[in-house]
Amino acid sequence: MMSIFNIFLVLFGVVLKIIFSLFIVLKLIVKKKFNYNEEWLNTYYKNKIRVKGTINIPRKDGYIIVSNHVSFEDAFFINKIFSNTKFIAADGIIAKLFYKNHPDCIYYDIDPKNKINSGIEVKKKILECTRSNINIGIFPEGEFCNVDSLLPFKKGLFYLAYENNITIVPTLILLKKRTKFIFNYNINLNKKIVVKIFKPVKPNKFKCFDDYYSYIFNLMNDNYKKYVNKQKYDLII
């Protein structure tokens, strides 16, 4: 059981991160030229990101990085690790604040009256990029996940990759220590991140789509659960 002093330190760390985040947001709003990606990573996460499996990064560009989604910072980790990469961001409050004006973001608005057309447009952009040897980073859970297993992946991207024989690079973003909040958001108090890159998956190696989709999801989910089960929460609020 945590002592009152330790609980105070955890809460103090949370408050500091919130204040720092607000400062970055204000700076982003005031200075449109502010490079959130570089400045954030080089100050808050300097020398704190550990990457495993860089040997699995394909030499030929034009692949899709599929990653789990733990926080708004995920896109910047992916963008930092994988060169020549753009990431997908759907319309939303967080996306507008942090992603919309980012030079490597493919931002798209979701038309509530016609979600199908919105999806078609973003798929066209993904195909344009991969055919031009530009990599794409995407988070198929569709929302932040802070439970003991991954959320089911949305299948649209996987159908696109399967039908066009686009290589997928499964990637996990893992926090060295987690604090779980009621809003299901991960606060990374000790600033240590582990990014695990798995071997590329080529669609033409599978007989059917279901086998292909299940293989990628199970690979990532099984490894995620193994990692999470070893971790201890600093505090559960």
JOVENZI-V720358 format. One record per residue. N is the residue number from 0. PHI is phi in whole degrees, -180 to 180 (NA if undefined). OMEGA is omega as a letter, one per 20 degrees, with the letter a starting at -180 (none if undefined). D_CENTER is the distance of its C-alpha to the mean C-alpha in whole Angstrom. Layout:
N_PHI_OMEGA_D_CENTER ; N_PHI_OMEGA_D_CENTER
//
This chain:
0_NA_a_32 ; 1_-75_r_31 ; 2_-75_r_33 ; 3_-60_a_34 ; 4_-64_a_33 ; 5_-66_r_30 ; 6_-63_r_29 ; 7_-61_r_30 ; 8_-63_r_28 ; 9_-64_r_25 ; 10_-65_r_25 ; 11_-64_r_26 ; 12_-64_r_23 ; 13_-64_r_21 ; 14_-61_r_23 ; 15_-62_a_23 ; 16_-67_r_19 ; 17_-62_r_20 ; 18_-63_a_23 ; 19_-64_r_21 ; 20_-63_r_18 ; 21_-63_r_21 ; 22_-62_r_22 ; 23_-64_r_19 ; 24_-62_r_19 ; 25_-62_r_23 ; 26_-65_r_23 ; 27_-64_a_20 ; 28_-69_a_23 ; 29_-72_a_26 ; 30_-113_a_25 ; 31_-66_a_23 ; 32_-85_a_23 ; 33_-61_r_21 ; 34_-89_a_18 ; 35_-57_a_16 ; 36_-55_a_13 ; 37_-68_a_16 ; 38_-66_r_18 ; 39_-63_a_15 ; 40_-66_a_14 ; 41_-77_r_18 ; 42_-107_a_19 ; 43_-79_a_17 ; 44_-115_a_15 ; 45_-60_r_18 ; 46_61_a_19 ; 47_-113_a_17 ; 48_-99_r_14 ; 49_-105_a_15 ; 50_-112_r_14 ; 51_-115_r_16 ; 52_92_r_17 ; 53_-62_r_17 ; 54_-64_a_20 ; 55_-86_r_18 ; 56_-70_a_16 ; 57_-60_r_19 ; 58_-76_a_21 ; 59_-94_r_22 ; 60_-74_a_19 ; 61_107_a_18 ; 62_-108_r_16 ; 63_-116_r_12 ; 64_-94_r_9 ; 65_-105_a_8 ; 66_-131_r_5 ; 67_-72_a_5 ; 68_-131_a_4 ; 69_-107_r_7 ; 70_-164_a_7 ; 71_-68_a_7 ; 72_-78_a_7 ; 73_-53_a_4 ; 74_-60_a_5 ; 75_-73_r_8 ; 76_-64_a_7 ; 77_-62_a_7 ; 78_-64_a_10 ; 79_-77_a_12 ; 80_-81_a_12 ; 81_-99_r_12 ; 82_-76_r_15 ; 83_53_a_16 ; 84_-127_r_13 ; 85_-114_r_12 ; 86_-121_a_9 ; 87_-95_r_10 ; 88_-137_r_10 ; 89_-87_a_13 ; 90_-56_r_16 ; 91_173_a_15 ; 92_-62_a_17 ; 93_-63_a_13 ; 94_-61_a_13 ; 95_-64_a_16 ; 96_-71_a_16 ; 97_-108_a_13 ; 98_-111_a_12 ; 99_-53_a_16 ; 100_-95_r_18 ; 101_-73_a_15 ; 102_-63_a_17 ; 103_-105_a_14 ; 104_-104_r_13 ; 105_-99_a_14 ; 106_-99_r_15 ; 107_-136_r_17 ; 108_-83_r_19 ; 109_-99_r_19 ; 110_-81_a_23 ; 111_-60_a_24 ; 112_-87_a_27 ; 113_-150_a_26 ; 114_-67_a_22 ; 115_-62_r_23 ; 116_-63_r_24 ; 117_-60_r_21 ; 118_-66_a_19 ; 119_-64_a_22 ; 120_-64_a_21 ; 121_-69_r_17 ; 122_-65_r_18 ; 123_-62_a_21 ; 124_-65_r_19 ; 125_-63_r_17 ; 126_-64_r_20 ; 127_-59_a_21 ; 128_-68_a_19 ; 129_-64_r_19 ; 130_-73_r_22 ; 131_-99_r_23 ; 132_62_r_21 ; 133_-109_a_18 ; 134_-81_a_14 ; 135_-125_r_12 ; 136_-105_a_8 ; 137_-146_a_7 ; 138_-122_a_5 ; 139_-71_r_9 ; 140_-68_r_9 ; 141_84_r_10 ; 142_-160_r_10 ; 143_-64_a_9 ; 144_-126_r_10 ; 145_-136_r_13 ; 146_-116_a_15 ; 147_-86_r_17 ; 148_-152_a_15 ; 149_-73_r_12 ; 150_-75_r_13 ; 151_-56_r_15 ; 152_-77_r_13 ; 153_-70_a_14 ; 154_-88_a_17 ; 155_-54_a_17 ; 156_-61_a_15 ; 157_-70_r_16 ; 158_-61_a_20 ; 159_-61_a_19 ; 160_-66_a_18 ; 161_-66_a_21 ; 162_-71_a_24 ; 163_-110_r_23 ; 164_53_r_23 ; 165_-94_r_19 ; 166_-67_r_18 ; 167_-112_r_14 ; 168_-111_r_13 ; 169_-67_a_11 ; 170_-142_r_9 ; 171_-115_r_8 ; 172_-104_a_7 ; 173_-124_r_10 ; 174_-89_r_12 ; 175_-66_r_16 ; 176_-143_a_17 ; 177_-126_r_16 ; 178_-123_a_18 ; 179_-98_r_18 ; 180_-114_a_19 ; 181_-61_r_20 ; 182_-85_r_18 ; 183_64_a_15 ; 184_-120_a_13 ; 185_-85_r_13 ; 186_-108_a_15 ; 187_-96_a_14 ; 188_-69_a_18 ; 189_-96_r_19 ; 190_63_a_16 ; 191_-103_a_15 ; 192_-122_r_12 ; 193_-115_r_12 ; 194_-114_a_10 ; 195_-110_a_12 ; 196_-107_a_13 ; 197_-98_a_15 ; 198_-62_r_18 ; 199_-59_r_17 ; 200_-115_a_18 ; 201_-104_a_21 ; 202_-57_a_22 ; 203_-70_r_26 ; 204_-88_a_26 ; 205_-116_a_26 ; 206_-75_a_29 ; 207_-146_a_27 ; 208_-62_a_24 ; 209_-60_r_23 ; 210_-64_a_24 ; 211_-64_a_21 ; 212_-63_a_18 ; 213_-64_a_20 ; 214_-61_a_19 ; 215_-65_a_16 ; 216_-63_a_15 ; 217_-65_r_18 ; 218_-58_a_17 ; 219_-72_a_13 ; 220_-67_a_14 ; 221_-64_r_18 ; 222_-70_r_16 ; 223_-63_a_14 ; 224_-65_r_17 ; 225_-61_a_19 ; 226_-70_a_17 ; 227_-62_a_17 ; 228_-66_r_20 ; 229_-87_a_21 ; 230_-90_r_20 ; 231_-119_r_22 ; 232_-73_r_21 ; 233_-72_a_22 ; 234_-163_r_23 ; 235_-117_a_23 ; 236_-108_none_24
//
